[in-house]
Amino acid sequence: MKSRFVVEGLAGHKKLRGTIAVKGAKNAALKALAATVLFEDTVPFENLPDIEDVKRMQELLAGLLAPSEVEGPVLKKDIAERLRASIVLTGPTLARYGTVTFPFPGGCVLGERPIDLFLEGFRAMGATVKEQDDLFVISGSSTSLGAGKLRGAKIFFPSVSVTATETLMLAAVLADGQTMLQNAAMEPEIGALIEYLNLCGADIAGAGTPTITINGTGGTLLRAQGRAYITPPDRIETGSFVILAALAGDEVTITDCEPRHVDALLVLMRRAGVTVEVGNNFITIKQGPTLLKSVSVRTHEYPGFPTDLQAPMAVFLTQCQGEATILETIFDGRFRYADDLVRMGATITVMNPHKILIKGPTPLTRKELESPDLRGGLAYLIAATVAEGTSTIDNAYLIDRGYEHIEERLQKLGLNIQREEV
Ligand code: EPZ
């Protein structure tokens, strides 16, 4: 059954009050789940978010070695086509079993999302790549360690990719020899994974820098020995709550978060005039000036402004005084929300696939909406909260993919939001 959210807007009034705790990071948990393939024993998880994408990843893992017509481990097509993170599973699976079969990964439609960096990296590690009936079949070559193994390699990424960095890093953990990943992604979720893998027998250096060096174990599996992987707080959820609180909060404290992971956002919030107080693991947003000032944004790999906060930020800018541009440098199809915000009353000009101009402030009014993608869906929740009247957001599944029981958590801040089965 499909469900949708019904949100009674606050008509621009800042009424939300209370605390909201941030859950574990989707994009950390999914990769740590993929990494469990490298382990001899069971990996205990803490702070795992209860979200749809985690369930899909668990299903992929459970089905990995199920008997099939193809020999070797296979990523189930129907599931892998639903989430991009499925591709991360190819690295550890290839490393452990010497072969992996998978479809082109799905996930949010954000423009082109190629996989050339993954395939080139696997080839550099001695693997062969075959395409058969819409499936990729990757096989390790023979090294001194035997058939199907990978060898360490020096891999330079022509562009920075989060999942390619993670996938090839995980592939390299069991490889023969040293792998060096250059121009690697520096997202904190990767650092959390490295820290845990190193506790369990991996040898990875360079977390949080553009050069990650992995000394392969030569096939020895990792061992958790009861040590839990503790999912770090979701920085995109943190940032989205900051934006929601800035637009609709009287006083809201966001707890269980890592404020330094959202510095790129907080700096802009302060510049716009939002009153932000930061503690060790919490952020408080208080009512500041009635009129916020526009600030231009340019998305960038971490530690820059995250592309995943770009849509919520656009909603924020519709309520600020002045003109601002958003320059999206990572993806070329991430303004699909613009038309809907315009229908709600925003003044947005799409200048090209990478740039929009927003003029504010403009009051927003209720609309029937449908989530364009996971992060866009949350942006619509924020827009509906700010708007006058009751809005609906169809396709709640897209929001449930990444945000745990969002309606229950927002209700506690005083928002009238309901889930309706349709
Ligand atoms: C990750 O996607 C996240 N997903 C995305 O979050 C996030 O938006 C993105 O990183 C950027 O931060 C997961 O971690 C599961 P990329 P990913 O590869 O890894 C190009 C969410 O809602 N590229 O870093 O797919 C690509 O086209 C999602 O949680 C190649 O050219 O992003 C893009 O322009 C949405 N060839 C750029 O790199 C490749 O082989 C960066 O993408 C791979 C990527």
Boltz pocket constraint, residues with backbone or C-beta under 6 A from the ligand:
constraints:
  - pocket:
      binder: B
      contacts: [[A, 26], [A, 27], [A, 30], [A, 84], [A, 85], [A, 108], [A, 112], [A, 113], [A, 114], [A, 115], [A, 116], [A, 117], [A, 118], [A, 159], [A, 160], [A, 161], [A, 162], [A, 163], [A, 164], [A, 307], [A, 308], [A, 329], [A, 330], [A, 331], [A, 332], [A, 374], [A, 375], [A, 402]]
      max_distance: 6.0
